[in-house]
Amino acid sequence: MSKSQIDQMLLDMLVCPLTKTTLEYDKEAQELISRAAKLAYPIRDGVPVMLPDEARSLED
């Protein structure tokens, strides 16, 4: 697995820290999308950064 990919098992376990809902993986942008929170959490060097302060708002 390259650093630009995220393990499917890890993705299945992760939820949005704010809403506890499932996340969508955006491979192109290397982000995990929380539709409920309207946030995109970055994936840096293959590691999801699940901090709301680090997330990008989808409402831009």
LINRA-V707314 format. One record per backbone hydrogen bond with DSSP energy under -0.5 kcal/mol. NH is the residue of the N-H (numbers start at 1). CO is the residue of the C=O. If there is no record, write none. Layout:
NH_CO / NH_CO
This chain:
5_2 / 11_7 / 12_8 / 13_9 / 13_10 / 14_10 / 16_21 / 20_16 / 23_14 / 24_33 / 26_24 / 26_31 / 27_25 / 30_26 / 31_26 / 32_41 / 33_24 / 33_31 / 34_39 / 35_33 / 38_34 / 39_34 / 40_56 / 41_32 / 43_30 / 44_42 / 44_47 / 45_43 / 47_44 / 48_46 / 49_42 / 50_48 / 52_50 / 54_51 / 55_51 / 55_52 / 56_40 / 58_38 / 60_57
